[in-house]
Amino acid sequence: MTITEVTTQPTDAERFRHILEVQRAAYLRDGAPSWAARRSDLHNLKAALIARRSAIEEAINTDFGHRSRHETAMMELVGVVQGIDYLERNLRRFMRPTRRHTALHMRFGTNRIEYQPLGVVGVISPWNYPVNLSLMPVVTAIAAGNRVMLKPSKLTPATNAVLASMLSEVFPPEQVTIVSGDGSAFSSLPFDHLVFTGSTEVGRAVMKAASENLVPVTLELGGKSPTIIAKGHVRDQTVSDIVFGKLLSGGQTCIAPDYALVHESEIDAFVDSYDRLVKAAYPDGPTSNDYTSISNDKQYAILTDLIDDARTHGARIIEVGHRPGEAARRPHTLAPTVVLGVTDDMRIAHEEIFGPILPIFSYRDIDDAINYVNTRPRPLALYYFGNDDPDQRKVLDRTTSGNVTINGTIMHVAQDDLPFGGVGASGMGKYHGIEGFRTLSHPKGILAQGRWNATRLLYAPFGKRTDALLNFFLR
């Protein structure tokens, strides 16, 4: 009789938990890495990233169908390299304990904050910037002394393969590991912190799963980021900046200008200028090497459905730029499009667009524009074009968004010393800058008590002296 041995493959949940246990055991065994070790890790990762520039550009192009190599270098690689440089320069300062005020009755002691690694950080990254939005949370976690499990999107398999090869070369698996599999199982792990970048809908599910283990989360979501153009500022530089921000990576950027608020007297001038400057940016039209296609058929269908719904409800759809009809010659490519006459019964008025479609809304005065923004969920970014005057101050004071760029688009995310993150429906928590380091650290408060302090006079047995001291503290 032959006995056949049956082997059962571990589930994603079992596999993930085993990796987490290995990383946590390594952290507890080795403790917090030194400044020199963290700096060396960052330096080695930067070198490996630069060495794979061509491979990354090719992989992302494969995953998207077509993605400009210049956009990949600019928005994926430069962002991470400069982020690493920033952390290397400032890491010693970030790690340094900070003194805190000591209460009067304990002046012979000292208070300080020491920033301690949390332990193991989970990172869930999206498909739209599969290198930058994977690696920036990873490098921030490493700078803070943590170990990392990274789960990138299944929609970018070629890029994930390059990342897996690179990370396994630079780090042992008990320090940094990239995994694939069930996102729900990953979100349910008892991490010391979880960073998620993606849609608001999925972010809710991630937060709910994490809450079962009381795992703190940083959620980088999205939403409809408005662009307010002050009356008189429909100028070539203004519109060129909007073309850049809206059409970068085919509009598939979480902080892309989602819609434009233009004074009612300047709508036609804006559309004419937008068309002309799209033509200047992409002289070969939507099949240009510089113009990025929509990353997959599903996302393309979502965008075309938004256009069809708007058209059905009476919106005016205008394809702009050179030869927009040629977009059909390249798989899941959508020509730059503006939408006029948008009303609240259209999906495009409420859903994040994530593509090269720009709805244009009119306003009568700046209060009208502000009220429009404020009746919608708080966005990840807000853009304002205008003078440094009371209207600009009013927009900054009366609207709430993740971050703001004035007289430009997108580039606040490239400022390494600014925190990045949303508010309300667009997210919670920050990374980038010192805020990112502190998000992924535990600020441990330490009191070094002096040989003498007044509180010892409050020890039992109580009496008149106790009453006198309590009266002094409660005066």
C-alpha positions as CSV (number, residue, x, y, z in Angstrom):
1,M,0.0,0.0,0.0
2,T,1.4,3.4,-1.0
3,I,0.7,6.3,1.2
4,T,0.5,9.6,-0.8
5,E,1.6,12.6,1.2
6,V,-0.7,15.5,0.8
7,T,0.9,19.0,1.2
8,T,-1.3,22.0,1.7
9,Q,-0.1,25.4,0.6
10,P,-0.3,28.1,3.2
11,T,-3.0,30.7,2.8
12,D,-2.0,34.4,2.2
13,A,-3.0,35.1,5.7
14,E,-0.7,32.4,7.1
15,R,2.1,33.4,4.8
16,F,1.8,37.1,5.7
17,R,1.7,36.4,9.4
18,H,4.8,34.2,9.3
19,I,6.7,37.0,7.6
20,L,5.4,39.5,10.2
21,E,6.5,37.2,13.0
22,V,10.0,36.8,11.5
23,Q,10.4,40.6,11.2
24,R,9.1,41.3,14.6
25,A,11.4,38.7,16.2
26,A,14.3,40.3,14.4
27,Y,13.3,43.7,15.6
28,L,13.0,42.6,19.2
29,R,16.3,40.7,18.9
30,D,18.4,43.5,17.3
31,G,16.6,46.6,18.6
32,A,16.7,50.0,16.9
33,P,19.3,50.4,14.2
34,S,21.9,53.1,14.6
35,W,22.1,56.3,12.6
36,A,24.9,54.9,10.5
37,A,23.0,51.7,9.7
38,R,19.9,53.6,8.6
39,R,21.9,56.0,6.5
40,S,23.8,53.1,4.9
41,D,20.5,51.4,4.0
42,L,19.1,54.6,2.5
43,H,22.3,55.1,0.5
44,N,22.3,51.5,-0.8
45,L,18.6,51.7,-1.8
46,K,19.2,55.0,-3.7
47,A,22.2,53.4,-5.6
48,A,20.1,50.3,-6.5
49,L,17.2,52.5,-7.7
50,I,19.4,54.6,-10.0
51,A,21.1,51.5,-11.4
52,R,17.6,50.2,-12.4
53,R,16.4,53.4,-14.0
54,S,16.0,51.8,-17.5
55,A,14.4,48.6,-16.1
56,I,11.9,50.7,-14.1
57,E,11.0,52.9,-17.1
58,E,10.5,49.8,-19.3
59,A,8.4,48.0,-16.6
60,I,6.1,50.9,-16.0
61,N,5.7,51.4,-19.7
62,T,4.7,47.7,-19.9
63,D,2.2,48.0,-17.1
64,F,0.5,51.1,-18.4
65,G,0.5,50.2,-22.1
66,H,2.3,53.5,-22.7
67,R,3.9,55.8,-20.1
68,S,6.3,58.6,-21.0
69,R,9.8,57.6,-19.7
70,H,10.3,61.3,-18.9
71,E,7.3,61.3,-16.6
72,T,8.5,58.1,-15.0
73,A,12.0,59.5,-14.3
74,M,10.5,62.8,-13.1
75,M,7.7,61.6,-10.9
76,E,8.8,58.2,-9.8
77,L,12.6,58.2,-9.6
78,V,13.5,61.8,-8.9
79,G,10.9,62.0,-6.2
80,V,12.3,59.0,-4.3
81,V,16.0,59.9,-4.9
82,Q,15.4,63.4,-3.6
83,G,13.4,62.1,-0.7
84,I,16.3,59.8,0.3
85,D,18.7,62.6,0.0
86,Y,16.6,64.7,2.3
87,L,16.3,62.0,4.9
88,E,20.0,61.3,4.8
89,R,20.8,65.0,5.4
90,N,18.4,65.4,8.2
91,L,18.3,62.0,9.9
92,R,20.7,62.7,12.7
93,R,18.7,65.8,13.6
94,F,15.4,63.8,13.4
95,M,16.8,61.1,15.7
96,R,18.2,63.4,18.3
97,P,16.3,63.5,21.6
98,T,14.5,66.8,22.2
99,R,14.4,68.5,25.6
100,R,11.0,69.4,27.1
101,H,9.9,71.7,29.9
102,T,10.2,70.4,33.4
103,A,7.5,71.3,35.9
104,L,8.5,73.8,38.5
105,H,8.2,71.4,41.5
106,M,10.6,68.9,39.7
107,R,13.2,71.3,38.4
108,F,16.0,69.1,39.6
109,G,14.9,66.5,37.0
110,T,14.8,66.6,33.2
111,N,12.3,65.7,30.6
112,R,13.1,64.6,27.0
113,I,11.5,62.9,24.0
114,E,13.3,60.0,22.3
115,Y,12.0,58.8,19.0
116,Q,11.9,55.1,19.0
117,P,11.0,52.8,16.0
118,L,7.5,51.4,16.1
119,G,8.6,47.9,14.9
120,V,7.1,46.5,11.8
121,V,5.3,48.8,9.3
122,G,2.9,47.6,6.6
123,V,2.7,49.5,3.4
124,I,-0.1,49.1,0.8
125,S,0.7,51.0,-2.4
126,P,-1.4,51.8,-5.5
127,W,-0.9,51.3,-9.3
128,N,-0.8,54.9,-10.5
129,Y,2.8,55.7,-9.2
130,P,4.0,52.2,-8.4
131,V,7.5,53.1,-7.5
132,N,7.2,56.5,-5.8
133,L,4.1,55.5,-3.7
134,S,5.7,52.2,-2.8
135,L,9.1,53.4,-1.9
136,M,8.6,56.7,-0.2
137,P,6.7,55.1,2.7
138,V,9.3,52.4,2.8
139,V,12.3,54.8,3.0
140,T,10.5,56.8,5.6
141,A,9.9,53.7,7.7
142,I,13.6,52.7,7.3
143,A,14.8,56.1,8.3
144,A,12.6,55.8,11.4
145,G,14.3,52.4,12.2
146,N,11.4,50.1,11.3
147,R,11.1,46.9,9.4
148,V,8.7,46.9,6.5
149,M,6.3,44.6,4.6
150,L,5.2,46.1,1.3
151,K,2.2,45.0,-0.7
152,P,2.0,46.8,-4.1
153,S,-0.9,46.7,-6.5
154,K,-1.5,43.6,-8.5
155,L,-2.2,45.8,-11.5
156,T,1.6,46.6,-12.0
157,P,3.2,43.1,-12.2
158,A,6.2,44.1,-14.3
159,T,7.1,47.0,-11.9
160,N,6.5,44.8,-8.9
161,A,9.0,42.2,-10.3
162,V,11.7,44.9,-10.6
163,L,10.9,46.2,-7.1
164,A,11.1,42.7,-5.6
165,S,14.5,42.0,-7.2
166,M,15.9,45.4,-6.1
167,L,14.6,45.1,-2.5
168,S,15.8,41.6,-2.0
169,E,19.3,42.7,-3.2
170,V,19.5,45.6,-0.8
171,F,17.7,44.2,2.3
172,P,17.4,40.8,4.0
173,P,13.8,39.5,4.2
174,E,13.6,40.1,8.0
175,Q,14.1,43.8,7.3
176,V,12.1,44.6,4.1
177,T,9.9,42.1,2.2
178,I,7.6,42.6,-0.7
179,V,4.5,40.4,-0.9
180,S,1.6,39.7,-3.2
181,G,-1.8,38.3,-2.4
182,D,-5.0,39.1,-0.6
183,G,-5.2,42.8,0.5
184,S,-7.8,42.1,3.1
185,A,-5.6,39.5,4.8
186,F,-2.7,42.0,4.7
187,S,-4.8,44.8,6.2
188,S,-5.8,42.5,9.0
189,L,-2.3,41.8,10.3
190,P,-1.3,43.2,13.7
191,F,1.3,45.7,12.4
192,D,2.8,48.4,14.5
193,H,1.6,50.9,11.8
194,L,-0.1,50.6,8.4
195,V,0.3,53.0,5.5
196,F,-2.3,52.8,2.7
197,T,-2.4,54.9,-0.5
198,G,-5.5,54.5,-2.7
199,S,-9.1,55.2,-3.0
200,T,-11.4,56.5,-0.2
201,E,-13.6,53.4,-0.6
202,V,-10.8,50.9,-0.1
203,G,-9.3,53.1,2.6
204,R,-12.4,52.7,4.7
205,A,-12.1,48.9,4.4
206,V,-8.4,49.0,5.3
207,M,-9.1,51.1,8.3
208,K,-11.9,48.8,9.5
209,A,-9.6,45.7,9.2
210,A,-6.7,47.5,11.0
211,S,-9.0,48.5,13.8
212,E,-9.6,44.9,14.8
213,N,-5.9,44.9,16.0
214,L,-5.9,48.6,17.1
215,V,-3.3,49.2,14.4
216,P,-2.8,53.0,13.8
217,V,-3.1,53.9,10.1
218,T,-1.9,56.6,7.7
219,L,-4.4,56.9,4.8
220,E,-3.4,58.8,1.7
221,L,-6.6,58.9,-0.3
222,G,-7.6,61.4,-2.9
223,G,-10.8,63.2,-3.9
224,K,-11.7,66.0,-6.2
225,S,-8.9,68.6,-5.9
226,P,-10.2,72.0,-7.1
227,T,-8.3,74.7,-9.1
228,I,-9.6,78.2,-8.5
229,I,-8.6,80.8,-11.1
230,A,-9.1,84.4,-9.9
231,K,-10.8,86.7,-12.3
232,G,-8.2,88.2,-14.7
233,H,-5.8,85.3,-14.3
234,V,-6.7,83.2,-17.4
235,R,-3.2,83.6,-18.7
236,D,-0.9,81.3,-20.7
237,Q,1.3,80.6,-17.6
238,T,-1.8,79.7,-15.5
239,V,-3.3,77.4,-18.1
240,S,0.1,75.9,-19.0
241,D,0.5,74.9,-15.3
242,I,-3.0,73.4,-15.3
243,V,-2.3,71.4,-18.5
244,F,0.9,70.1,-16.8
245,G,-0.9,69.0,-13.6
246,K,-4.0,67.6,-15.3
247,L,-2.3,65.6,-18.1
248,L,0.8,64.4,-16.2
249,S,0.7,60.6,-16.4
250,G,-2.6,60.8,-18.3
251,G,-4.3,62.5,-15.4
252,Q,-3.7,59.5,-13.1
253,T,-2.3,61.4,-10.2
254,C,-4.1,61.6,-6.8
255,I,-3.3,65.4,-6.6
256,A,-4.1,66.2,-10.2
257,P,-6.4,69.2,-10.6
258,D,-9.8,67.5,-10.7
259,Y,-11.9,70.5,-11.9
260,A,-11.4,74.2,-12.6
261,L,-13.4,77.0,-11.2
262,V,-13.3,79.9,-13.7
263,H,-15.0,83.3,-13.5
264,E,-18.2,83.3,-15.6
265,S,-16.8,86.0,-18.0
266,E,-13.7,83.9,-18.8
267,I,-15.0,80.4,-19.6
268,D,-14.5,80.7,-23.4
269,A,-11.1,82.2,-23.0
270,F,-10.0,79.4,-20.7
271,V,-11.2,76.7,-23.1
272,D,-9.5,78.3,-26.0
273,S,-6.3,78.7,-24.1
274,Y,-6.4,75.1,-22.7
275,D,-6.9,73.7,-26.2
276,R,-4.0,75.8,-27.6
277,L,-1.6,74.9,-24.8
278,V,-2.5,71.2,-24.9
279,K,-1.5,71.4,-28.6
280,A,1.8,73.0,-27.6
281,A,2.5,70.4,-24.9
282,Y,1.6,67.4,-27.1
283,P,2.3,68.4,-30.8
284,D,1.9,64.8,-31.9
285,G,-1.5,64.4,-30.2
286,P,-2.7,61.6,-27.9
287,T,-0.5,59.0,-29.6
288,S,2.6,61.1,-28.7
289,N,5.5,59.4,-26.8
290,D,5.0,62.1,-24.2
291,Y,1.3,61.3,-23.6
292,T,0.5,58.5,-21.2
293,S,-2.3,56.1,-21.8
294,I,-4.8,55.0,-19.2
295,S,-3.2,52.1,-17.2
296,N,-5.8,49.4,-17.8
297,D,-9.1,48.6,-19.5
298,K,-11.1,48.8,-16.3
299,Q,-9.9,52.4,-15.5
300,Y,-10.5,53.4,-19.2
301,A,-14.1,52.1,-19.0
302,I,-14.7,54.0,-15.8
303,L,-13.6,57.3,-17.5
304,T,-15.6,56.7,-20.7
305,D,-18.6,55.9,-18.5
306,L,-18.2,59.3,-16.7
307,I,-18.1,61.1,-20.1
308,D,-21.1,59.2,-21.4
309,D,-23.1,59.9,-18.2
310,A,-22.3,63.6,-18.4
311,R,-23.2,63.8,-22.1
312,T,-26.5,61.9,-21.4
313,H,-27.4,64.5,-18.7
314,G,-26.7,67.4,-21.1
315,A,-23.0,68.3,-20.6
316,R,-21.0,69.6,-23.5
317,I,-18.0,67.4,-24.2
318,I,-15.0,69.0,-26.0
319,E,-11.9,66.9,-27.0
320,V,-8.9,69.3,-27.2
321,G,-5.4,69.2,-28.6
322,H,-4.1,67.9,-32.0
323,R,-6.0,65.1,-33.7
324,P,-7.9,63.9,-30.6
325,G,-9.6,61.2,-32.6
326,E,-6.3,59.4,-33.0
327,A,-6.5,58.3,-29.4
328,A,-8.5,55.3,-30.5
329,R,-5.4,54.0,-32.4
330,R,-3.7,53.2,-29.1
331,P,-5.1,50.8,-26.5
332,H,-7.0,52.5,-23.6
333,T,-5.9,56.0,-24.5
334,L,-8.2,58.9,-23.9
335,A,-7.8,62.3,-25.6
336,P,-7.6,65.4,-23.4
337,T,-11.2,66.5,-22.7
338,V,-13.0,69.4,-21.1
339,V,-16.6,69.2,-19.9
340,L,-18.9,72.2,-19.7
341,G,-22.3,72.5,-18.2
342,V,-21.8,70.0,-15.4
343,T,-24.7,69.7,-13.0
344,D,-25.0,67.9,-9.7
345,D,-26.9,65.0,-11.2
346,M,-23.8,63.9,-13.1
347,R,-21.4,61.4,-11.7
348,I,-18.5,63.5,-12.9
349,A,-19.5,66.2,-10.4
350,H,-18.9,63.9,-7.5
351,E,-16.5,61.0,-8.4
352,E,-12.7,61.4,-8.5
353,I,-11.8,61.5,-12.2
354,F,-8.3,60.1,-12.3
355,G,-7.9,60.8,-16.0
356,P,-7.4,63.5,-18.7
357,I,-10.9,65.0,-18.2
358,L,-11.3,68.5,-16.9
359,P,-14.8,69.7,-15.8
360,I,-15.0,73.5,-15.9
361,F,-17.4,75.3,-13.5
362,S,-18.2,79.0,-13.5
363,Y,-18.4,81.3,-10.5
364,R,-19.6,84.9,-10.0
365,D,-17.3,86.0,-7.1
366,I,-14.6,84.4,-4.9
367,D,-17.2,83.6,-2.2
368,D,-19.2,81.6,-4.7
369,A,-16.1,79.6,-5.6
370,I,-15.2,79.0,-2.0
371,N,-18.8,77.9,-1.2
372,Y,-18.6,75.4,-4.0
373,V,-15.4,73.8,-2.7
374,N,-16.8,73.8,0.9
375,T,-20.0,71.9,0.0
376,R,-17.9,68.9,-1.1
377,P,-15.6,66.5,0.9
378,R,-12.2,68.0,1.8
379,P,-9.7,67.4,-1.0
380,L,-6.1,66.2,-1.0
381,A,-4.9,69.3,-2.8
382,L,-6.1,72.8,-3.7
383,Y,-4.7,75.1,-6.4
384,Y,-5.2,78.8,-6.5
385,F,-4.1,81.2,-9.3
386,G,-4.2,84.9,-8.5
387,N,-2.4,87.7,-6.7
388,D,-1.3,87.8,-3.1
389,D,-4.4,89.8,-2.1
390,P,-7.5,89.5,0.2
391,D,-9.1,87.0,-2.2
392,Q,-6.1,84.6,-1.9
393,R,-6.1,85.0,1.8
394,K,-9.8,84.3,1.9
395,V,-9.3,81.0,-0.1
396,L,-6.5,79.9,2.3
397,D,-8.4,80.8,5.4
398,R,-11.9,79.5,4.5
399,T,-11.0,76.2,2.7
400,T,-9.5,73.1,4.2
401,S,-7.4,70.7,2.1
402,G,-4.4,68.5,2.4
403,N,-1.9,70.9,0.9
404,V,-2.0,74.0,-1.4
405,T,0.0,75.2,-4.4
406,I,-0.4,78.9,-5.3
407,N,0.2,79.8,-8.9
408,G,1.1,76.3,-9.9
409,T,0.0,72.6,-9.6
410,I,1.4,69.4,-8.3
411,M,4.8,70.6,-7.1
412,H,4.0,70.9,-3.4
413,V,4.4,67.1,-3.3
414,A,8.1,67.6,-4.4
415,Q,8.9,69.7,-1.4
416,D,10.6,67.3,0.9
417,D,10.4,69.5,4.0
418,L,6.6,69.8,3.7
419,P,4.3,67.1,5.1
420,F,2.1,65.3,2.6
421,G,-1.3,64.0,3.4
422,G,-5.0,64.6,3.3
423,V,-7.7,65.6,5.7
424,G,-11.2,64.2,6.2
425,A,-12.3,62.1,3.2
426,S,-8.9,62.6,1.5
427,G,-7.0,60.9,4.3
428,M,-5.4,61.1,7.7
429,G,-1.8,61.2,8.9
430,K,1.2,62.6,7.1
431,Y,4.4,61.5,5.6
432,H,7.3,63.3,4.0
433,G,9.4,65.7,6.0
434,I,9.9,65.4,9.7
435,E,6.2,64.7,10.1
436,G,6.8,61.4,8.2
437,F,9.6,60.4,10.5
438,R,7.5,61.2,13.5
439,T,4.4,59.4,12.1
440,L,6.5,56.2,11.9
441,S,8.2,56.7,15.3
442,H,7.1,56.4,18.9
443,P,7.8,59.7,20.8
444,K,8.7,58.2,24.1
445,G,8.6,60.7,26.9
446,I,11.3,60.2,29.5
447,L,11.5,61.9,33.0
448,A,14.9,61.6,34.6
449,Q,13.9,62.4,38.2
450,G,16.3,64.5,40.3
451,R,17.5,63.6,43.8
452,W,15.1,66.1,45.2
453,N,11.6,67.0,44.0
454,A,8.6,68.6,45.8
455,T,6.2,65.8,44.9
456,R,8.0,63.5,47.5
457,L,6.5,65.8,50.1
458,L,3.1,64.5,49.0
459,Y,3.8,61.0,50.1
460,A,1.8,59.5,52.9
461,P,1.3,60.1,55.8
462,F,-0.6,63.2,54.9
463,G,-0.9,66.2,57.1
464,K,-0.7,70.0,57.2
465,R,2.4,70.0,55.0
466,T,0.4,68.1,52.4
467,D,-2.5,70.5,52.6
468,A,-0.1,73.5,52.2
469,L,1.5,72.0,49.1
470,L,-1.8,71.1,47.5
471,N,-3.1,74.6,48.2
472,F,0.0,76.0,46.5
473,F,-0.5,73.7,43.4
474,L,-4.2,74.6,43.2
475,R,-3.9,78.3,43.7
